[in-house]
């Protein structure tokens, strides 16, 4: 799918530039919003505008690739957490990060328009990756007996999504406290005892 | 506040007409959306357009009064549930109705604009009534030992709100099943055992 995957056969320096541009884009969009000047992205990456436009000819392609990186980072964290000692703790740590992701990346997700008619395909793939991540963490927690056997991964994602939507601004300390309390309540609801 | 309260000193037949118009408006807005023709509201109430416009000179005033009735009905149900035998069951039955309210009345709530500069006052009053209702139900459930003492009423409202936002269309049976499972998970999380 255009924008998500680096083109095959990219030379090592081009791969490095692409990665630097995406890291810069994620930081700039997070700080200044999704309408930030693309010049700021190139400057932050220490590269010229021509390099930026060679990798991402339109803002739309850069938005898609930046969001794909956010999802990939969240799924990478999930894989790392599969090695954490407490499987229940790992599952809810990841759900906490998922709540932050939904709350803080909504504007980015909404900015992805359907110019290329690929929006549904893209979001289908991202949702699939999120589901696979929560399922792996949940299976491990259930197998270890720290989470009830009848708890459903999609239900946990839906609740975490709801907590993000209801919790409003994650930059507000009171909202962060509330999000933590709500997740603790959900966690208590999954306790097998 | 304009629109919420029937004007004092309204004659009995005028009160009856106002109540019939509001019942008709709630039904018509629920069936046809908030842009439904006002003629349909008058016709459904069995009254003329002149009577409708005498009670509610603008669509905005009718929208405010109809939403106020929705909130009042939900709070009335909460008061009735204070007499239900199982206090924990009563609390979660009400939260289920609150989820339905949020999911099905969102368009109506959004249609209330700030023409008179009263939107914040109106929603402040409605939120206060919802909070008072959940607090009364929760206090009873906590006193009876069916809900943990450290559970917070505003947290329950926030979770129920999130469930409504995440659960999408309440007319979809799969979404309704999910909403019921999510509330059951939250309820398990409030269990003192």
Interface residues (C-beta under 8 A of the other chain):
Chain A: X151 X152 X154 X155 X158 X159 X161 X162 X163 X164 X165 X166 X167 X178 X181 X182 X185 X186 X187 X188 X189 X190 X191
Chain B: X151 X152 X155 X158 X159 X161 X162 X163 X164 X165 X166 X167 X178 X181 X182 X185 X186 X187 X188 X189 X190 X191
